[in-house]
Amino acid sequence: MLLSDIRVIEIGQVLSAPFAGMILADLGAEVIKVEKPSVGDDARNMGPAFRDGASMVFHDVNRGKRSVQIDLKTTVGLEQLFCLLADADVLIHNLRPGDAIKLGIDSVAMRERFPALIYCEMSAFGHKGPRQRQPGYESLLQAYSGLVSMNGSPDSPPSRIGASVVDQGAGMWAVIGVLAAVHGRSQSSQGSVVNTSLLETALTWSSTRIHAYVNEGRESKRYGTGHPNLVPYQAFDMPEGQIMICAGNDRLFAKLAVVLGKPQWAQDDRFDTNRNRLKHRDVLIPLIEQALSGAPRAHWLDALQREGVPAVAVNSIPEVIQEEQVIALDMFREVEDKGFVLAGLPISFDGVRPVVERAAPALGEANNVYLSTFTE
């Protein structure tokens, strides 16, 4: 495994830090999850019990790890943590802002005690600024960063993005930072502090709209399934369900026009270029809807795909897992002999996807492995 020589200590709650730890575990790192005595990670109870009393969410982002119960508010607990860190390469945490300082495990203290340690701290609003000590969750940061304001239809209220793009995105940035720091340490023998946050992640996802406003004065609008800079690039309603058509350039629009039986559109000075189509969006979209009404969705999907125009059905979750392409990618695999399925990482090495080797751990199941000095 690629990271089999890396030991990670994760003090993670709910999603962002556990997601980072999960990625590293899938890549082969030894990830030891430090949990609160008795209750453990709050995510264990986020939703109905799925397996071993823990929720589906917990099993999703904590697979491949080992769990130890440590009370970090006690002297013995801190000694247990320091014992683990003595042989660790990385510490990742998303403790409530200020708690690391109260516990004496902040970046300054830990880097002084463990100079080679890579200390990755994840927070809600970032490591500096007037809100640095405030807690936060996915929906809060989607709202604060402007993501909610840009999501939804023009005639409906703003909407939260359904996936946890901020939490999981922050986890990805944490992993990128950790891996860069590991590489840097191989050259300097010194650890470093990696900071990332939900807000910085959300601002990155919002950045194209922010750039448009700051640099061009363009205020963000909601386009539903549409795109602010490309037309047509959206879903269209049909009796059998929606069809997503993405004519991302003038060449593809000309092909779309031919398939729809309207080749003249490519010469129409309202539609011949993307910039003209942007100006006349409200004219063009109803014309496309009218043309599509002349045949069933399956006909258009076949015709558009044959001509190389990007188009797919808008799938539900039950539909997408039955798609031949999704099945061929073999992302969803059974975990050990546990009788349930999880998605592997969306990355392969030499054509091989890292496997999910172990299910999520029971609370404290590895105490006797890692804390035997203190429990005998």
Order of alpha helices (4+ residues) and beta strands (2+ residues): beta-alpha-beta-beta-beta-alpha-beta-alpha-beta-alpha-alpha-beta-alpha-alpha-alpha-beta-alpha-beta-beta-alpha-alpha-alpha-alpha-beta-alpha-alpha-beta-beta-alpha-alpha
